[in-house]
């Protein structure tokens, strides 16, 4: 089920459906496309607010992947945490 080529077409990763789900015998994974680094926290907040409270307890972890662009990884992490604190 997992595509073997990225980006799928026209050099655009946003071709992934808004939320894609993949499942194996051990794991269930949802991939949420944010549309850019500035929208990551808003997309995560929206996705988490749509999950029932009892189902939130079943989440073992959240991973965030993004391009650091002109920042280094430490700077980007600081910007990410600042955005979280503002929520």
C-alpha positions as CSV (number, residue, x, y, z in Angstrom):
1,X,0.0,0.0,0.0
2,X,2.8,2.4,0.7
3,X,3.9,4.3,-2.5
4,X,7.5,3.6,-3.6
5,X,8.1,7.0,-5.2
6,X,8.1,10.5,-3.7
7,X,7.1,12.9,-4.9
8,X,4.3,11.2,-6.7
9,X,3.9,13.6,-9.5
10,X,5.1,17.1,-10.6
11,X,7.6,17.4,-7.7
12,X,4.7,17.9,-5.2
13,X,4.4,16.0,-1.9
14,X,0.9,17.5,-1.3
15,X,-0.5,14.9,-3.7
16,X,-0.8,12.6,-0.7
17,X,-4.5,12.6,0.4
18,X,-5.1,14.9,3.4
19,X,-4.8,11.9,5.8
20,X,-3.4,8.6,4.5
21,X,-3.7,5.5,6.7
22,X,-1.4,2.5,6.6
23,X,-1.8,-0.6,8.7
24,X,0.2,-3.8,9.4
25,X,-0.2,-6.5,12.0
26,X,1.8,-4.4,14.5
27,X,1.2,-0.8,13.6
28,X,-1.4,1.7,12.4
29,X,0.0,4.9,10.9
30,X,-1.7,8.0,9.8
31,X,0.1,10.5,7.6
32,X,-1.2,14.1,7.7
33,X,0.2,16.6,5.2
34,X,0.4,20.0,6.7
35,X,1.2,22.0,3.6
36,X,4.3,23.8,4.9
37,X,6.3,24.2,8.0
38,X,4.3,27.2,9.3
39,X,1.1,25.0,9.3
40,X,2.5,21.9,11.0
41,X,1.2,22.7,14.5
42,X,-2.2,23.9,13.2
43,X,-2.6,20.6,11.2
44,X,-1.6,18.5,14.3
45,X,-3.9,20.4,16.5
46,X,-6.8,19.9,14.1
47,X,-6.1,16.2,13.7
48,X,-5.8,15.6,17.4
49,X,-9.0,17.6,18.2
50,X,-10.9,15.2,15.8
51,X,-9.9,12.1,17.8
52,X,-12.2,10.9,20.6
53,X,-10.6,11.2,24.1
54,X,-10.7,7.5,24.7
55,X,-8.9,6.9,21.4
56,X,-6.2,9.4,22.3
57,X,-5.0,7.0,25.0
58,X,-4.2,4.5,22.2
59,X,-1.6,6.8,20.5
60,X,1.9,5.7,21.4
61,X,3.7,8.5,19.6
62,X,3.7,11.3,17.1
63,X,6.5,12.0,14.6
64,X,6.9,15.3,12.7
65,X,9.0,15.4,9.6
66,X,9.8,18.5,7.7
67,X,12.4,20.3,5.6
68,X,14.5,22.7,7.7
69,X,14.9,25.1,4.7
70,X,17.2,27.9,5.6
71,X,17.4,27.0,9.3
72,X,19.4,24.3,11.0
73,X,17.6,21.5,12.8
74,X,18.0,23.1,16.3
75,X,16.6,26.4,15.0
76,X,13.7,24.7,13.4
77,X,13.0,22.7,16.6
78,X,13.0,25.9,18.6
79,X,10.5,27.5,16.2
80,X,8.3,24.4,16.4
81,X,8.3,24.5,20.3
82,X,7.6,28.3,20.2
83,X,4.5,27.6,18.0
84,X,3.3,24.9,20.4
85,X,3.7,27.2,23.4
86,X,1.6,29.9,21.6
87,X,-1.3,27.4,21.3
